[in-house]
């Protein structure tokens, strides 16, 4: 593909994403909910449109979740969502890397189209519309709660979010191989606090 055609392709795909979100917000949100997580997106609007929640699980095998057949799994919340929602037997990530994969989830573009090819080395281009930007333009309040440093705002995945909570303590150790992160409990508590505040402000 000629590199000169990428900006036009991005704009065309972004317009399609925007139109799909406005027309079929529930379906898109339901599909994204089952995508796979350091990132959680909550969006709620006082005017009545459906609320959306996107939850991703990073580095998680599909067969280690109860809904996918693991009898010893301790995933009751995910299992309950799967039981009353739609469960996809075959779902594929565009890449096995966190930042590029989340960029694809948030833009609807493949890595070759949005240009984010690896963690820590690339940034989401400003000319690419994200799900958060589309929802914000449609009147939603948006927030993200991140548990891993690979999704730090420095990589511009925060485009369009009213709140992008990525308070992850980093350790300045060049020999440390682990990714800086915070617990799922911390992320969940931050998201629930934001949702509670939104609910109280609407009453």
C-alpha positions as CSV (number, residue, x, y, z in Angstrom):
1,X,0.0,0.0,0.0
2,X,1.3,3.4,-0.9
3,X,2.1,5.3,2.3
4,X,0.5,8.5,0.8
5,X,-2.9,6.8,0.9
6,X,-2.9,6.1,4.6
7,X,-4.1,9.5,5.8
8,X,-7.2,9.3,3.5
9,X,-7.8,5.7,4.6
10,X,-7.6,6.7,8.2
11,X,-10.1,9.5,7.7
12,X,-12.5,7.2,5.8
13,X,-12.3,4.5,8.4
14,X,-12.7,7.1,11.2
15,X,-15.9,8.4,9.5
16,X,-17.2,4.9,9.3
17,X,-16.4,4.3,13.0
18,X,-18.1,7.5,14.0
19,X,-21.3,6.7,12.0
20,X,-21.4,3.1,13.4
21,X,-21.1,4.3,17.0
22,X,-23.9,6.8,16.6
23,X,-26.2,4.3,14.9
24,X,-25.3,1.1,16.7
25,X,-23.7,2.1,20.0
26,X,-25.1,-0.9,21.9
27,X,-23.9,-3.5,19.5
28,X,-20.4,-2.0,19.2
29,X,-20.1,-1.6,23.0
30,X,-21.2,-5.2,23.6
31,X,-18.6,-6.6,21.2
32,X,-15.8,-4.5,22.7
33,X,-16.8,-5.6,26.2
34,X,-15.8,-9.1,25.4
35,X,-12.6,-8.1,23.6
36,X,-9.9,-8.7,26.2
37,X,-7.4,-5.7,30.1
38,X,-5.5,-3.0,31.7
39,X,-8.0,-0.6,30.2
40,X,-11.6,0.1,31.3
41,X,-13.8,2.7,29.7
42,X,-17.0,4.0,31.2
43,X,-19.3,6.3,29.4
44,X,-22.6,7.6,30.5
45,X,-24.9,10.3,29.2
46,X,-27.6,12.2,31.1
47,X,-29.7,12.4,27.9
48,X,-30.6,8.7,28.0
49,X,-28.4,6.9,25.4
50,X,-27.1,3.5,26.6
51,X,-24.0,3.4,28.8
52,X,-20.9,1.6,27.4
53,X,-18.3,-0.4,29.3
54,X,-15.1,-1.7,27.6
55,X,-12.9,-4.0,29.7
56,X,-9.7,-5.6,28.5
57,X,-7.7,-8.4,30.1
58,X,-4.0,-8.3,29.2
59,X,-2.0,-11.5,28.8
60,X,-5.0,-13.8,29.5
61,X,-5.6,-17.2,28.0
62,X,-9.2,-17.6,26.8
63,X,-9.4,-21.1,28.3
64,X,-8.6,-19.9,31.8
65,X,-12.0,-18.2,32.1
66,X,-15.0,-20.2,33.5
67,X,-17.3,-19.2,30.6
68,X,-14.8,-20.8,28.2
69,X,-14.8,-24.1,30.0
70,X,-12.2,-23.9,32.8
71,X,-14.1,-25.6,35.7
72,X,-11.5,-24.3,38.2
73,X,-11.5,-20.7,37.1
74,X,-12.5,-18.0,39.6
75,X,-14.0,-15.5,37.2
76,X,-17.6,-15.2,38.4
77,X,-18.2,-11.7,37.1
78,X,-17.0,-12.4,33.6
79,X,-18.9,-15.7,33.6
80,X,-22.1,-13.9,34.6
81,X,-21.7,-11.4,31.8
82,X,-21.1,-14.1,29.3
83,X,-24.2,-16.1,30.5
84,X,-26.5,-13.2,29.9
85,X,-24.8,-11.6,26.9
86,X,-23.1,-12.7,23.7
87,X,-20.0,-15.0,23.9
88,X,-17.8,-15.3,20.8
89,X,-16.2,-18.7,20.4
90,X,-13.6,-17.4,17.9
91,X,-12.1,-13.9,18.5
92,X,-8.7,-12.8,17.3
93,X,-6.5,-9.9,18.3
94,X,-4.7,-8.0,15.6
95,X,-1.4,-8.2,17.5
96,X,-0.2,-9.7,20.8
97,X,1.2,-6.4,22.0
98,X,-0.7,-4.3,24.5
99,X,-0.5,-0.7,23.1
100,X,-1.0,-1.6,19.4
101,X,-3.9,-4.0,20.3
102,X,-5.6,-1.3,22.4
103,X,-5.1,1.2,19.7
104,X,-6.9,-1.1,17.3
105,X,-9.8,-1.6,19.8
106,X,-10.1,2.1,20.3
107,X,-9.9,3.1,16.6
108,X,-11.2,0.1,14.6
109,X,-7.9,0.3,12.5
110,X,-5.3,-2.5,12.0
111,X,-1.8,-1.7,13.2
112,X,-0.5,-1.1,9.7
113,X,-3.2,1.6,9.4
114,X,-2.9,3.4,12.7
115,X,0.9,3.0,12.7
116,X,1.3,1.9,16.4
117,X,3.5,-1.2,16.0
118,X,5.0,-1.8,19.4
119,X,4.9,-0.9,23.1
120,X,6.9,2.1,24.2
121,X,8.1,3.2,20.8
122,X,5.0,4.6,19.0
123,X,2.2,7.1,19.7
124,X,-1.4,7.1,18.6
125,X,-1.5,9.7,15.7
126,X,-3.5,12.8,16.4
127,X,-5.4,12.5,13.1
128,X,-6.9,9.2,14.0
129,X,-10.3,9.3,15.7
130,X,-10.7,7.2,18.8
131,X,-13.8,5.7,20.3
132,X,-13.5,8.1,23.2
133,X,-13.5,11.1,20.8
134,X,-16.5,9.8,18.9
135,X,-18.4,9.2,22.2
136,X,-17.5,12.6,23.5
137,X,-18.7,14.3,20.3
138,X,-22.0,12.4,20.8
139,X,-22.5,13.8,24.3
140,X,-21.0,11.1,26.5
141,X,-18.8,11.6,29.5
142,X,-15.7,9.3,29.1
143,X,-13.1,7.9,31.5
144,X,-10.4,5.4,31.3
145,X,-8.7,3.5,34.2
146,X,-5.4,1.9,33.3
147,X,-3.3,-0.6,35.2
148,X,-0.1,-0.8,33.1
149,X,2.5,1.7,32.2
150,X,2.5,0.6,28.6
151,X,-0.8,2.5,28.2
152,X,0.6,5.7,29.8
153,X,-0.8,9.0,28.4
154,X,2.6,9.7,26.8
155,X,1.5,7.3,24.0
156,X,-1.6,9.3,23.3
157,X,-4.2,6.6,23.8
158,X,-5.9,9.2,26.1
159,X,-7.3,11.1,23.1
160,X,-10.9,12.1,23.8
161,X,-11.1,10.9,27.4
162,X,-12.5,13.4,29.9
163,X,-10.6,11.4,32.6
164,X,-7.6,9.2,31.9
165,X,-6.5,7.6,35.2
166,X,-3.1,6.1,34.7
167,X,-1.5,6.5,38.1
168,X,1.0,3.7,37.9
169,X,4.1,3.9,40.1
170,X,7.2,3.5,38.0
171,X,10.5,2.1,39.2
172,X,13.7,3.6,37.7
173,X,15.6,0.3,37.3
174,X,17.1,-0.4,33.9
175,X,17.5,-4.1,34.8
176,X,13.9,-4.6,35.8
177,X,12.1,-6.5,33.1
178,X,8.5,-6.4,34.6
179,X,6.0,-3.8,33.3
180,X,5.1,-1.3,36.0
181,X,1.5,-1.8,36.9
182,X,-1.1,-1.5,39.6
183,X,-3.6,-4.1,40.9
184,X,-6.9,-4.8,39.3
185,X,-8.5,-3.9,42.7
186,X,-7.0,-0.4,42.5
187,X,-8.2,0.1,39.0
188,X,-11.7,-1.2,39.7
189,X,-12.1,1.0,42.8
190,X,-11.0,4.1,40.8
191,X,-13.6,3.3,38.1
192,X,-16.4,2.6,40.6
193,X,-15.6,5.9,42.4
194,X,-15.9,7.8,39.1
195,X,-19.2,6.0,38.2
196,X,-20.6,6.7,41.7
197,X,-19.7,10.4,41.3
198,X,-21.4,10.5,37.9
199,X,-24.5,8.9,39.3
200,X,-24.8,11.3,42.3
201,X,-24.3,14.3,40.1
202,X,-27.3,13.2,38.0
203,X,-29.7,12.9,40.9
